[in-house]
Amino acid sequence: MKEFAQNLTVGKVSKQLFRFTVPLFFANLLQAFYNITDMIVVGRFVGSTGLAAVSNASVLCFIIAGIGQGITIGGTVLVARTRGAGDRRGERETIGTLFTLTALAALPVTVAGLMLSRQIFVWLELPDEALPEAVAYMDILSGGTIAIFGYNAVCALLRGRGDSRRPLQFVAVAAVVNVVLDLLLVGWLQLGTSGAAWATVTAQGVALSVALGHLKQREFFCGFRLRSLVMRPDKVAGILQTGIPSALQMLVVNLAFLLVTGMFNRYGVAVAAAAGIGLKISTLAGMPCWAVGQAVTAMAAQNLGANQIARTAETALAGIRLSLLSTGTAVVLIQLFAAQVIGCFNSDPEVIRTGVVYLRIFCSFSGLAYAVMYTCDAFATGTGAASLALFNALLEAVLLRLLLCWLFGMVWGGGFVGVCWGMALSTLPPALIGLGYYRRGSWRRLS
């Protein structure tokens, strides 16, 4: 089987970054596509109640996936560092440690998802008619946590080695499985939101199986074998040094979105459904900068591991430019076709009208500020300063977003529109802080 790993420490930076980013973007896009498919199919076959249920449950699913992504980012950085330094033994030990650590982390997250989801939905004031469907959806998704974490671990390690193409192939298989099962279980068998959840879990399991099959065929790079599945204390420390702040960052960001979802729920089913759709579409707009950020993290870590300081700095600048260009294009397209895109999910005129307002405000200038913030945070993570990215997440998601949404939406009477403005304005200061980290150059001392 062809090897796709790239050496990110040679060649023109902007070209290498672009080549590495494109497969990551399409992989993220396909991942979002099969998640969005759940909402489209549920919206068409179940209606606004089912859509509100899936919208709220999806935010909890983002939290679970975010914790997995955060932990495994530590694997990306450590594999990239050891690979950049030419340390093949360290790379092999990192692989074994990350897989063991990921499996151990999945268990408490699964239990928490099963035990707490109903109470969280009640706390978020999810309309009573949508509560049973949301709980059923979340119970099934929580059971698939090990597949989510395992898949993220494989992809994190591949990215650290400079391979962004293979994860695209894995998620393409999952997308096809998810769409087919959505139509079968929700559309034909009329299983409602539970059918959509089973489709997603099955697709994730298939993606993990295909990924593990690839690794077995490749003899698990660097001579890795099952006996390598041990916890190396130094590798655990290296992974968690980045993984814990990154996981907390993902947790904080998604918890803040969860609390904002609770604010939207107070305005009824139509607003809850519209906000859920708007969040999904905004997620699509964020796909380009997420891919760039993933590429920047791996590329910066490899180059810093190889002690190529100038090239590491150039990676950050190239990433910011590419992120702004790609995200700006996505924002323009969404603004032009906002009503049509909302209509793909639900035909209720009230849902469409409210969803368009959401996109007009939130998916606008704030998208560009978010692109800068995310890319700079990814650079900080790749250069060993994941705590800065965590600080920025706390600032943006807790201090600014929740405070501004509360002030504009409730204290000053702006309602649904005020909450949207609070979300939009929260990204500006963290973007400036991220740029400041790059310009100060303190990351050079971490090489």
DODO-167446 format. One record per residue (C-alpha): residue in one letter; x, y, z. Coordinates in steps of 0.001 Angstrom, whole numbers, plus 500000, padded with zeros to 6 digits. Each point is the difference from the previous one (the first is absolute). Example, Ala and Ser with C-alpha at 12.3 -4.5 7.8 and 13.67 -1.06 7.14 Angstrom:
residues 2
A512300495500507800S501370503440499340
This chain:
residues 447
M500000500000500000K501331503431499061E501542502084502789F498679503584500210A502137501370502862Q501751503275499143N503166501551501374L498663503401501058T503483501399500743V500987500414496333G498554501759496954K498183503291499607V497962500633503160S496836501382498399K499883497193497428Q500633497285502582L497395501464502337F497401500198497235R500660496420498862F499727498784503572T496853502053500717V497847499020497011P499437496342501009L499372501094503598F497366502457498786F498157497404497965A500226497514502870N498483502577502384L497402500907497390L498953496380499556Q499881499562503775A497718503027500271F498002498812496996Y498998496726501545N499187501750503292I497886502538498134T498318497162498115D498472498921503319M498397503419500377I498779500214496410V498439496536500061V498510500498503475G498674503426499022R498305498557496917F498612496769501500V499494500862503688G499414503784499978S500960502963502161T499748498081503273G502477497380498849L502199502725498558A500089501859503322A500884496717501735V502878499210497640S501213503625500122N500333499927503772A501455496485500070S502541500970497348V501512502597502321L500563497283502608C501499497808497290F502368502855499123I501145499997503622I500751496268499925A501772500250496652G501849503112501168I501409498237503053G501232497174497771Q501527502423497520G501652501982502769I501675496958501557T501202498663496662I501409503374498899G502740499285502519G500824496939497914T500182502081496824V502448502447501567L502213497357501616V500136497792496889A500809503059497877R502752501086502414T501606496549500127R499698499603496232G501522503413499369A502887499078502304G500430496603498289D499171498085503214R498281496845498656R500016498198503346G498324502974501656E497423500056497220R499190496309500514E499688500434503766T497721503011499508I497663497932497813G499598497262502614T499543502447502856L497389502054498166F497856497002499097T500046498720503583L499293503459501411T497156500576497545A498289496722500884L500207500802503725A498602503507499462A497000498754497987L498491498052502912P499182502865502424V498771502166497134T497604497230498936V498644499616503526A499575503770500407G498111500256496706L497589497233500979M499381501275503517L499819503760499522S498408500686496616R496349500072501162Q500731502377502853I502030502247497713F497111500238497529V497603500855502836W502444502608501279L500219501469496473E496195500334499970L499609497858496913P496262500019499108D498250497014501616E498819498581496684A503595499671498771L501524498602503222P499385496223499512E501424500056496485A503073501966501071V500725497568502861A499587496955497737Y502332501536497422M502618500862502624D499937496581501678I500865498299496724L502725502510499104S501567499711503464G500348496257499484G502147500694496935T502576502112501864I502765497401499667A499636500080496203I500177503806499973F503115500075502195G501701497160498159Y499430501556496599N501312503348501241A503131498281501344V500787498372496644C499489503246498096A502032502004502530L502969497695499578L499744500078496216R499935503817500031G503055500085502235R501832497895497410G498949502382497218D497236497777498562S496747501885499443R498690497945497073R499306496718501741P497538501495502549L498052501414497047Q499586496490498620F498829498700503370V497357502675500476A498779499642496401V499067496393500774A498230501126503189A498053502703498137V498608497542497479V498981497576502758N498345502784502024V497935501390497119V498776496564498920L499043499026503558D498306503358500664L497714499508497012L499384496379500936L499447500342503764V498334503414500198G498335500246496612W498915496438499231L499811498274503397Q498708503151501766L502264499614503061G500144503757500561T502942501617501786S501158496619501334G500467498826496421A502173503021499252A502103499288503092W500505496354499021A501032501108496519T502648502341501420V501395497482502506T500201497290497362A501783502352497590Q502544500915502669G500607496340500766V500577499271496323A502480502907499742L501959498682502982S500028496453498611V501311501185496633A502660502132501707L501209497128502182G500049497719496970H502278502475498230L502346500154502974K500158496224500215Q500781499736496282R502772502566500414E501285498032503026F499190503026502115F502750502402499040C503459499904501552G499825496269500773F497091500461502420R498395496813501384L497257499257502524R502623499572502698S500761503709499517L496623500845501601V501567501101503264M500040503279501918R503436501636499812P500088502591502827D502018502539498004K497656499616497007V496919500259502207A501399503254501383G500789501289496503I496545499149498648L498117501396502992Q502051503193500071T498248500924496773G497012497661500228I498534501179503312P499930503735499115S498704499130496526A497273497722501382L499010502679502519Q499968502527497179M497606497831497976L497895499365503106V499748503677500894V499114501070496458N497276497401499625L498605500529503500A499665503679499179F498115499114496816L497843497684502098L499114502842502375V499252502308497084T497783497245498574G498120500120503306M499456503731499473F498584499330496534N497713497258501359R498146502588502081Y498541501480496824G498188496829498877V500371497054497659A500312502059496792V502888502070501387A501674496917501501A499797498226496632A501217503073498090A502928500526502378G500970496346499626I499956500309496223G501919503273500179L502664498382502159K500392497170497492I500380502437497115S502450502129501981T501922496794500615L500279499603496229A501396503523499762G502565499057502640M501137496894498137P502744501765498001C501683501618502993W499725496791502036A501857498141497262V502624502731499797G500362499921503778Q500525496235500038A502636500364497296V501705502895501803T500189498008503255A501709497030498335M502261502072497752A501104502378502761A500739497051502326Q502067498158497378N502033503090499151L500525500985503610G501096496420500716A502524500384497167N501063503377501506Q498998501907496836I498871503216501679A499561502178496903R497966497309498285T497816499614503094A499256503738499965E499207499884496288T497537497181500675A497948502284502252L499835502830497442A499114497674497135G497308498427502164I498392503333500888R499907501092496349L498519496707498824S497476499925502831L498757503528499283L499670499334496278S498142496715500338T497734501048502876G499182503298498312T498855498136496899A497769497725502093V498469502972501838V499159501805496743L498298496917498551I497935499444503155Q498917503643500079L498906499837496368F497993496791500356A498949500050503665A496269499367499441Q500565497235497485V502448498196502295I497668500238503003G497175498690497825C501958496805499331F499508499057503641N496429501110500674S497166501537497980D498325501787502939P499962503740499027E500622501046503614V503034497742500284I501384501330496701R499444503644500978T501632499570503401G502867497962498594V500810502691497444V500220502612502784Y502385497714501883L502281499662496974R499882503683499063I501401500916503421F502151497092501160C501438498726496726S501447503338498887F503005502076501147S500316497745503020G500873497125497667L503163501808498908A500972500840503586Y499378496377500954A502237498825497141V502899502091501332M499363498915503584Y499799496302499161T503107500005497809C502048501826502629D498749497649502712A500946497022497808F503466501484499544A500314500441503766T499009496355500512G502552498792497453T502772502039501617G499301498665503488A497838502803501382A496630498219500156S499283501902503213L499771503222497956A497374498411497754L498116498930503137F500164503556501377N498660501362496722A497179497452500072L499063501015503542L500070503652499030E497969499558496803A497527497359501102V499382500822503661L500909503561500850L498973501579496690R497437497771498257L497882499083503004L500248503471501518L499159501825496776C497179497588499086W498508500465503452L500345503786499881F498744500504496438G497334497316500053M498530500173503485V501170503008501995W499608502499497154G496991498256498474G501459499098496619G498522496506500107F501081497515497365V501713502722497929G501948501240503024V501310496505500712C501219499777496388W501863503311500344G501609498831503231M501362496938498202A501271502062497079L501956502560502044S501718497491502279T502664498938497473L501747503354499514P502243500365503119P501290496378499928A501064500459496382L502186502939501029I501502498015502894G500895497146497649L501744502385497615G501867501463502953Y501338496572500972Y501403499498496518R501574503458499803R501623499829503469G501913496909498940S500175498385503441W499268496665498273R503558500039498595R501346499090503432L497997496745499929S502071498476497199
